[in-house]
Amino acid sequence: MGRKSFRFVPLLLAPLSLLAAAPVAADEFRGPSLAALRVDWRAALDQLRVEINSRPQIAGDFIFAPRRSVPRDDARAMPALVQLNAISSRFFTGITRSPVPVLLPFDAAAYLEAQRNGAPATLTLSRYQADFNPVDLFDSGPAGYSATFSFEPGAGEDMPSRVFARPVEVQITGSALVYDIADPAGGKGEPVKPLAATYPDLRKFIREGYVRYAFTRFGVAYVVSIQCLDSIAKPRRLACKEAYPVAERFLKALRIAGGQRMRPLMDIASNVLDRPAGRSPDFSYRPSGDIIPNTGYRKQGGHPDMMAYAQIRFPLDKAPAFVRSQSYGRRDKSEGPTAYPWRDNFCESRSFEVWQCGGGYGHQGEDIRAADCPPPGEGREPCDPKQRAVVAVRDAIVIRGAKDQAATLQVNSRTEHIRFRYMHMNPHVLNADGVLNGRILTEGEKIGVISNYLDHPAGTSMHLHFDVQVFTRDGWIWVSPYVTLVSAYERLIRARGREVGPEIAGTAQPVAHALPEDVIKPDLREGSSGEDN
């Protein structure tokens, strides 16, 4: 997919850790640093040989070059992998676009053997996927791949019974790019002894609403995750204890399904971003992390973060637009909900886990409002407050099921592996417009209008919730989108904003919801981390 915006340029003059830690001047925004992992394709081919040879009936159909003649990173000399891709591509379109070995619960050798034995074409694919239903979404590109499967209640004769009465969604991502973010909680977890022989460095942990299994194989970072609650099992809420056996069944079933060697990726060093030279007479914003006093979880403050995680197109079609709290806006006596300066609301008190926020809970993104429509007048452009367009921030693939209240755009390129999520647009309208799994969007393309949908129309105020996740060795992690939005807005209006200090802060007010359990609970019907305002 094409790119229209400035892209990060690799700088290999110093270690990434040093560059990422470089001080940031008050008027500077920096891009993120990413590590490019070295893929060991020879080890992947050796594993593929073992998997194929376990099916003697079809082993002779695959051609393996002598091991000594295969360069460590030359997948082009791997005819068996080419043959495997030909089989897998029937079900996982674009699998050859992945530069990393694609691990899926798909036993291609068993499938081929069954076909050779005359198995009927109507035989369900889940038989070769350890009872996991055919993939709902498969995306591969220059950074790696992501896939989603579902596991039906009652599937798998050897599986323990569970209270949760709906299909369990299992996600896997394998990436050769990992973001280097300040993450004190990163890298933790407990080993899984029954799987240690297959995955020696496997870590299991619960983070940001998901149980995650992270491991490295063939030099690549992989994470398997299931959304769950670390609580008592309920029919409409999957308990993490119920998710463990599903995830571990998934891990046991993983096989090499394809992929192809590409030109190696390069480390991306954090660099200072260009900003417009001219100054805006109007646009001003408060510092990153400067949320309304006492609105963080247990009166914690915000999370200062001067990182612009991507150079994006602003998600609203037109200016002016305003990043402002939609839950605590009345407490900020200094300005109204549609006025400058902007104010960060990442980490406001919510029931959702966000490990970058104080106490580990908070608002996962930023609330954005469009300006009020001006009164009609001569020469003014017509304005309908219910038709304020929302646009794609980048060329991306859509991650969204038909029942989801969230639409996620995923970018998978040689320099980025990042997700952007939009909320509060009417899901029925999104369905009608085809904003569903696998849809390819172009940067600037209209995908909806600002709305107030939260479980039902008029469930919240008229605004857009926007958030960002980046892929790390712990999987997809929420990061503050505030500076990313400031940077994007400056490009939209072609002028630099003015940061205003905390001296204009409003009077501190008591917090209505001090504990996460007192705030709106996530609804797993949404198919993604339940976000409210």
ABEGO torsion letter per residue (X at the ends): XBBABBBBBBBAABBAAAAAABBBBAABBBBBBBBBBBBBAAAAAAAAAAAAAABAAAAAABBBBBAAABBAABAAABAAAAAAAAAAAAABBGAAABABBBBBBBBAAAAAAAAAAGBBAABBAAAAAGGBBBBABBBBBAAEBBBBBBBBBGBEAABBBBABABBBBBBBBBBABBBBBBBAABGBEBBBAAAAAABAABBBBBBGGBBBBBBBBGGBBBBBBBBBBBBBBBAABBBAAAAAAAAAAAAAABBBAEEBBBBBBBBBBBBBBBBBABBBAABBBBBBGBBBBGABBGGBBBBBBABBABBBBBABABOBBBBBBAAAAAABAABBABBOBBBBABGBBBABBBAABBGGBEBABBBBBBBBBBBBBBGBBBBBAAABBBBBABBBBBBBBAABABBBBBBBBAABBBBBBBBGBBAAAAAAAGBBBGBBBBBGBBAEBBBABBGBBGABBBBBBBBBBBBBAAEBBBBBAAAAAAAAAAAAAGBBBBBBBAAABBBBBBBABABAAABBBBBAAAGBBBBBX
